[in-house]
Amino acid sequence: MRALDMHVDEDVFVAAGDHVDVLLTIKQGQTSTVIENVEVAAANQSTRVVTFLVSPDDARRVMIAGEQGQFRLRLWKSD
């Protein structure tokens, strides 16, 4: 697993332990899911930086996607 810090282009309303989907919105307004059901390790609301623990493949996917658009998070419903 790798710790991955990500700047999210919206207000951050998640906390450590939450599960989210990481979405990418590109300039044409299209949104796609980059990774699903990833656990938040830490979140800083003032800087909009969220830390995830991800596999090396997911980390690579996020790094490539970050060059193409803006990240958003979709919170999973907690049980």
N, C-alpha and C positions, 0 to 999 in steps of 0.2 A: 504494500500500500504506500501511497505517496500523499503528503499533505499538499494541497493545492489552494492557494489564495486566489480569489477571483473578485474583481470589482464588478458590482452589479449596478446596472443603469436604472435603478429605481430605489425608492426607500426600502430598507431592509427590515422586515418584521418577522425574522426567524431567529431561533435560538439554538444553542448546542442541543443535539438530540433530535431535533426536527428532521423530517425527511422531505426532500423536494425533488422536483424535476428541474433540470437546468435547460432553459429555452434560449434560442438564438433568434433575434429578429434582424433581418437584413434591410438595407435601405429601401427595397421595393415593398416593404411591409409584410413580407413572408416570414412566418415563424415556424421553426422546427425544433424538435426535442434533441438535445445533444446527449444528455445522460438522464436516466430515470432513477427515482427512488434512492437518491444518494443522501447519506446522513451528514448533517451539518456538525462540524467539530467546534466551530466558533463563529461568531458574527459580531461585527462592529457597526452599529447603526450610524455613527457620525461619519465614518469614512466609506460606508457602503461596501466593505470588504467582508467576504464570507470565506471561511476555510472549510474544505471538505477533505475526507480521506478517500482516495480513489485508486483504482488500479493504474498501472503504467499506461495501458491502452486508453483508458478514459482520460487520463491526464493529457496525453497526446491529442486526443480528439478535441478536448476543450481548448488547448493552446492553438490549434489550427482554426477552430471556429471563432476564437476571439479576434482574429484578424479580419473577419468578414462582417461583423455586426455587433449588436449590443446584447448583453446577457440579461435575462429576466428569470425569476424563480416562480415555480408553481408549488405551493405547499400541499403536501399530502395530508389527508384527514387523519387525525390521531384517533386511536381506539380508546 
